[in-house]
């Protein structure tokens, strides 16, 4: 029984640690993107729209959309010859 509890706890930590780390990094990325989006949203008067849906701010939604676009662009770049050039060295 003791061994079962030990392996279950270790397995839970091994599973939850990467998930928590990914969520922390994504949260930081959204905050960083929001710093750049906020002035643009203010100048376009989008900050007056309030919250979208379940209380998520417009700046947060725009920051997430920017991160999705940057991720898409990075993936597209990785599929090009220039982006995939490092694979020929391996």
C-alpha positions in Angstrom: 0.0 0.0 0.0 2.8 2.4 0.9 4.6 1.7 -2.5 1.3 2.4 -4.3 0.8 5.7 -2.6 4.5 6.7 -3.3 4.3 5.9 -7.0 0.9 7.6 -7.3 2.1 10.8 -5.7 5.3 10.8 -7.8 3.3 10.1 -11.0 0.9 12.9 -10.1 3.8 15.3 -9.6 5.5 14.2 -12.8 2.2 14.8 -14.7 1.2 18.1 -13.0 4.6 19.9 -13.0 4.8 20.2 -16.8 1.2 21.3 -17.0 1.7 23.9 -14.3 4.9 25.1 -16.1 3.1 25.4 -19.4 0.2 27.3 -17.8 2.6 29.7 -16.1 4.5 30.4 -19.3 1.3 30.9 -21.3 0.0 33.3 -18.5 3.2 35.3 -18.7 3.0 35.4 -22.5 -0.6 36.7 -22.4 0.4 39.4 -19.8 3.4 40.4 -22.0 1.3 40.6 -25.1 -1.4 42.6 -23.3 1.2 45.2 -22.4 1.7 45.8 -26.1 -2.0 45.5 -27.0 -3.4 47.8 -24.3 -2.1 51.1 -25.9 -3.5 50.0 -29.3 -6.9 49.1 -27.8 -7.0 52.4 -26.0 -6.3 54.4 -29.1 -9.0 52.4 -31.0 -11.4 53.0 -28.1 -11.8 49.2 -27.7 -11.3 49.4 -23.9 -14.8 50.9 -23.6 -16.3 47.6 -24.8 -15.9 46.2 -21.3 -15.8 42.4 -20.9 -16.5 39.8 -23.5 -18.5 36.7 -22.6 -17.7 35.5 -19.1 -15.8 38.5 -17.9 -12.7 38.3 -20.0 -11.4 41.7 -21.1 -11.1 42.8 -24.7 -7.3 43.4 -24.2 -6.9 39.8 -23.0 -8.9 38.4 -26.0 -6.8 40.4 -28.4 -3.6 39.3 -26.6 -4.5 35.7 -27.0 -5.4 36.2 -30.7 -2.0 37.9 -31.2 -0.3 34.9 -29.6 -2.2 32.5 -31.7 -1.2 34.4 -34.8 2.5 34.6 -33.8 2.4 30.8 -33.1 0.8 30.2 -36.6 3.4 32.4 -38.2 6.3 30.7 -36.4 4.9 27.3 -37.5 4.6 28.5 -41.1 8.2 29.8 -41.0 9.4 26.4 -39.6 7.9 24.7 -42.6 9.9 26.9 -45.1 13.4 26.0 -46.4 15.0 28.7 -44.2 13.2 27.6 -41.1 13.9 23.9 -41.7 17.6 24.5 -42.6 18.9 23.3 -39.3 17.4 19.8 -39.9 19.9 19.3 -42.8 22.8 19.6 -40.3 21.6 16.7 -38.2 
